[in-house]
Amino acid sequence: MSKYRKSAHTVYQIHWHFVFSTKYRKPVLKGEIGLRVREMIRVVCRSLDIEIVAGHVRPDHVHLLLSVPPQYSASRVMQAIKGKTSHSLLSNWRELRREFWGRHLWARGYFVCSSGNVTDEMIAEYIENQGRDPDEDSRFQVTE
C-alpha cells in the first residue's frame, strides 16, 4: 500500500477514505443495482485516473479507499462519483425513481479522511528540524 504514483511532473501518494449513503439510508444497493453502482464507480475512477485501493457496496452506503491524483479535491471526486452513479441508476431503474422522488439517490453529505504512512508528529518534527545542520560526519559515515 506504500507505492507512489507518478504523473508528468508529480510523484504522489494521496489516499482518501470516503463513505456516502443513500438518501434516508434506504437499503436499495442490492443485487443488480449494487453491481451497477460498483461498475459505474469503476468507470468514473478510471476516467479521472483514480485508483480504487479497496471498496465495499453495502445495501445503504458505500465505502471507498481511493488513490487520487493531486489535481482533484475530495469534493470534486464525490461530485463525479455521486453524480454519474445517481444519473445512471435513476435513468435505468424505474423502481428507484419511485423510491427517490426528486431525482436524488444519495444523501447530501459524505465522510472523507486521508490516510498515510506518516503521522502528524513525524511531519511536525521534520518541519521543526528544517534548517538545522547536523554534524557532517553523522550524515556521511564510513564503516568497516
C-alpha positions as CSV (number, residue, x, y, z in Angstrom):
1,M,0.0,0.0,0.0
2,S,3.0,2.3,0.2
3,K,3.5,2.6,-3.6
4,Y,4.0,6.0,-5.0
5,R,2.2,7.0,-8.2
6,K,3.7,9.3,-10.9
7,S,2.3,11.8,-13.4
8,A,4.3,14.0,-15.8
9,H,5.7,16.3,-13.1
10,T,4.5,14.8,-9.8
11,V,5.1,11.9,-7.5
12,Y,2.3,11.3,-5.0
13,Q,0.6,9.1,-2.6
14,I,-2.8,10.5,-1.7
15,H,-5.3,8.0,-0.2
16,W,-8.7,9.1,0.9
17,H,-11.4,7.0,2.6
18,F,-14.9,8.0,1.5
19,V,-18.2,6.9,2.9
20,F,-21.5,8.0,1.4
21,S,-25.0,6.8,1.8
22,T,-28.3,6.6,0.0
23,K,-30.9,9.2,0.9
24,Y,-32.8,8.2,4.0
25,R,-30.4,5.3,4.3
26,K,-32.8,3.2,2.2
27,P,-31.2,-0.3,1.5
28,V,-31.6,-0.4,-2.3
29,L,-28.0,-1.1,-3.3
30,K,-28.5,-4.9,-3.6
31,G,-28.2,-7.4,-6.4
32,E,-28.1,-5.9,-9.9
33,I,-28.3,-2.3,-8.6
34,G,-25.3,-2.9,-6.3
35,L,-23.3,-4.4,-9.1
36,R,-24.2,-1.4,-11.4
37,V,-23.0,1.0,-8.7
38,R,-19.7,-0.8,-8.5
39,E,-19.3,-0.7,-12.2
40,M,-20.2,3.0,-12.5
41,I,-17.7,3.9,-9.7
42,R,-15.0,1.9,-11.6
43,V,-15.8,3.8,-14.8
44,V,-15.7,7.2,-13.2
45,C,-12.5,6.5,-11.3
46,R,-10.8,5.2,-14.5
47,S,-11.8,8.3,-16.4
48,L,-10.2,10.5,-13.7
49,D,-7.1,8.3,-13.2
50,I,-8.2,7.4,-9.7
51,E,-7.1,4.1,-8.4
52,I,-9.5,2.1,-6.3
53,V,-7.4,0.6,-3.5
54,A,-10.5,-1.0,-1.8
55,G,-14.2,-0.7,-1.9
56,H,-17.4,-2.1,-0.5
57,V,-21.0,-1.5,-1.6
58,R,-23.4,-2.1,1.2
59,P,-27.2,-2.0,0.9
60,D,-27.4,1.5,2.2
61,H,-23.9,3.0,1.9
62,V,-20.6,2.7,0.0
63,H,-17.0,2.6,1.4
64,L,-14.1,3.6,-0.9
65,L,-10.4,3.8,-0.3
66,L,-9.1,5.8,-3.3
67,S,-5.6,6.8,-4.5
68,V,-6.4,10.3,-6.0
69,P,-4.1,12.5,-8.3
70,P,-3.2,15.8,-6.6
71,Q,-5.2,17.9,-9.1
72,Y,-8.6,16.7,-7.6
73,S,-10.3,17.8,-4.4
74,A,-12.4,15.5,-2.3
75,S,-15.5,17.4,-3.3
76,R,-14.7,17.1,-7.0
77,V,-14.2,13.3,-6.6
78,M,-17.5,12.9,-4.8
79,Q,-19.3,15.2,-7.2
80,A,-18.2,12.9,-10.1
81,I,-19.0,9.6,-8.4
82,K,-22.3,10.5,-6.9
83,G,-23.5,12.5,-9.9
84,K,-22.7,9.8,-12.5
85,T,-24.0,6.9,-10.5
86,S,-27.2,8.7,-9.5
87,H,-28.0,9.7,-13.0
88,S,-27.3,6.2,-14.4
89,L,-29.3,4.4,-11.7
90,L,-32.3,6.7,-11.8
91,S,-32.4,6.6,-15.6
92,N,-32.3,2.8,-15.8
93,W,-34.4,1.6,-12.8
94,R,-38.0,2.8,-12.6
95,E,-38.4,1.4,-9.0
96,L,-35.6,3.7,-7.9
97,R,-37.4,6.7,-9.4
98,R,-40.5,5.9,-7.4
99,E,-38.4,5.3,-4.2
100,F,-36.3,8.5,-4.6
101,W,-38.6,11.2,-6.0
102,G,-36.9,14.5,-6.6
103,R,-34.0,12.8,-8.6
104,H,-31.7,12.5,-5.6
105,L,-30.4,9.0,-4.9
106,W,-27.6,9.9,-2.5
107,A,-27.8,11.7,0.9
108,R,-26.3,15.3,0.7
109,G,-23.1,14.8,2.7
110,Y,-20.3,12.3,2.8
111,F,-17.4,11.3,5.0
112,V,-13.8,11.7,3.9
113,C,-10.4,11.3,5.7
114,S,-6.9,11.0,4.4
115,S,-4.6,8.1,5.2
116,G,-0.9,7.7,5.0
117,N,2.3,6.3,6.4
118,V,3.5,9.5,8.1
119,T,2.0,10.7,11.4
120,D,1.4,14.4,12.3
121,E,4.1,14.1,14.9
122,M,6.6,13.0,12.3
123,I,5.8,15.9,10.0
124,A,6.0,18.4,12.9
125,E,9.4,17.0,13.9
126,Y,10.6,17.3,10.2
127,I,9.4,20.9,10.0
128,E,11.0,21.8,13.3
129,N,14.4,20.4,12.3
130,Q,14.4,22.2,8.9
131,G,17.5,24.4,8.5
132,R,19.5,22.7,11.2
133,D,22.7,21.2,10.0
134,P,23.6,18.0,11.8
135,D,27.3,17.1,12.1
136,E,28.6,16.5,8.6
137,D,30.2,13.1,9.5
138,S,27.0,11.8,11.0
139,R,25.2,12.3,7.6
140,F,28.0,10.6,5.6
141,Q,29.5,7.7,7.5
142,V,32.2,5.2,6.8
143,T,32.1,1.7,8.3
144,E,34.4,-1.2,8.1
